[in-house]
């Protein structure tokens, strides 16, 4: 994927939005409905009423980027439609964008370092 990688904050708008909106319109939704700053480097994810479309906006330091994707076959996995915002990890975002079930992606478990052999 072109764009943010690593430990980036990802916020998902749980309600579908009007997909005629461009980057500026979605940035307005971030300010008004999410009470957040669209220019802080966080990735904001929006869904259409149809579950096969997704838009992301994020500030890359030089401008506001808009990423849009439509799946040709299948649907994106979305949580139940409700008010509010939810967070995803960058790995979960990657799974979501691939059309996979992002809920099955978990953070790596910490492994204890052995104190002594055997």
C-alpha positions as CSV (number, residue, x, y, z in Angstrom):
1,X,0.0,0.0,0.0
2,X,1.2,3.5,-0.7
3,X,1.0,5.6,2.3
4,X,1.4,5.3,6.1
5,X,3.0,2.3,7.6
6,X,4.3,1.2,11.0
7,X,2.8,2.5,14.2
8,X,0.3,5.0,12.9
9,X,-3.0,5.8,14.6
10,X,-6.1,4.6,12.7
11,X,-9.6,5.9,13.5
12,X,-12.7,4.4,11.7
13,X,-16.0,6.3,11.5
14,X,-18.6,3.7,12.4
15,X,-21.4,5.3,10.4
16,X,-21.5,5.3,6.5
17,X,-20.8,8.7,4.9
18,X,-21.7,10.4,1.7
19,X,-19.1,9.1,-0.8
20,X,-19.5,12.1,-3.1
21,X,-17.3,14.0,-0.5
22,X,-13.7,14.5,-1.4
23,X,-10.7,15.0,0.9
24,X,-11.8,18.4,2.2
25,X,-15.4,17.3,2.9
26,X,-14.1,14.2,4.8
27,X,-11.7,16.4,6.7
28,X,-14.7,18.5,7.7
29,X,-16.4,15.4,9.0
30,X,-13.3,14.5,11.0
31,X,-13.4,18.0,12.7
32,X,-17.2,18.0,13.2
33,X,-18.2,14.5,13.9
34,X,-15.1,12.9,15.3
35,X,-13.9,16.1,17.1
36,X,-10.3,15.4,15.8
37,X,-7.6,17.2,13.8
38,X,-7.4,15.8,10.2
39,X,-3.9,17.3,9.9
40,X,-2.2,15.4,12.8
41,X,-1.0,12.3,10.8
42,X,-3.8,10.0,11.9
43,X,-5.4,7.9,9.2
44,X,-9.2,8.4,9.1
45,X,-11.3,5.6,7.5
46,X,-14.7,6.0,6.1
47,X,-17.2,3.6,4.7
48,X,-20.0,3.9,2.1
49,X,-23.5,2.5,2.6
50,X,-22.4,-0.3,0.2
51,X,-19.8,-2.4,2.0
52,X,-17.6,-2.7,-1.0
53,X,-16.2,0.9,-0.8
54,X,-13.8,2.6,1.5
55,X,-12.0,6.0,1.7
56,X,-9.1,7.1,3.8
57,X,-7.7,10.5,4.4
58,X,-4.4,11.4,6.1
59,X,-1.9,14.2,6.3
60,X,1.5,13.1,5.1
61,X,3.3,16.3,6.1
62,X,2.9,18.1,2.7
63,X,-0.7,17.7,1.9
64,X,-4.0,15.9,2.6
65,X,-4.0,12.5,0.9
66,X,-7.2,10.7,-0.2
67,X,-7.2,6.9,-0.8
68,X,-10.3,5.3,-2.2
69,X,-10.8,1.6,-3.0
70,X,-13.7,-0.5,-4.3
71,X,-13.6,-4.2,-4.1
72,X,-14.6,-5.9,-7.4
73,X,-15.7,-9.1,-5.6
74,X,-16.8,-9.3,-2.0
75,X,-17.1,-6.8,0.8
76,X,-15.0,-5.0,3.4
77,X,-15.6,-6.4,6.9
78,X,-17.2,-3.7,9.0
79,X,-18.3,-3.5,12.5
80,X,-22.0,-3.0,13.3
81,X,-23.3,0.5,12.2
82,X,-23.4,2.7,15.2
83,X,-22.4,6.2,16.3
84,X,-18.8,6.7,17.3
85,X,-15.3,6.0,16.3
86,X,-13.2,2.9,16.7
87,X,-9.4,2.4,16.6
88,X,-7.5,-0.1,14.5
89,X,-3.8,-1.1,14.4
90,X,-1.8,-0.6,11.2
91,X,-1.9,-4.4,10.7
92,X,-5.7,-4.4,11.1
93,X,-5.9,-1.6,8.6
94,X,-3.8,-3.6,6.1
95,X,-6.1,-6.6,6.5
96,X,-9.2,-4.4,6.1
97,X,-7.9,-2.9,2.9
98,X,-7.2,-6.4,1.5
99,X,-10.8,-7.3,2.2
100,X,-9.8,-9.7,5.0
101,X,-11.4,-10.0,8.4
102,X,-9.4,-7.4,10.4
103,X,-10.9,-8.7,13.6
104,X,-8.7,-11.8,13.3
105,X,-5.5,-9.7,13.4
106,X,-4.0,-9.5,16.9
107,X,-1.0,-7.8,18.4
108,X,2.1,-9.9,18.7
109,X,2.3,-11.6,22.1
110,X,5.2,-10.8,24.3
111,X,7.4,-13.8,24.9
112,X,9.1,-14.2,28.3
113,X,12.9,-14.5,28.1
114,X,14.1,-17.6,29.8
115,X,16.2,-17.1,32.9
116,X,18.1,-20.4,32.7
117,X,18.4,-23.2,30.2
118,X,16.3,-26.3,30.5
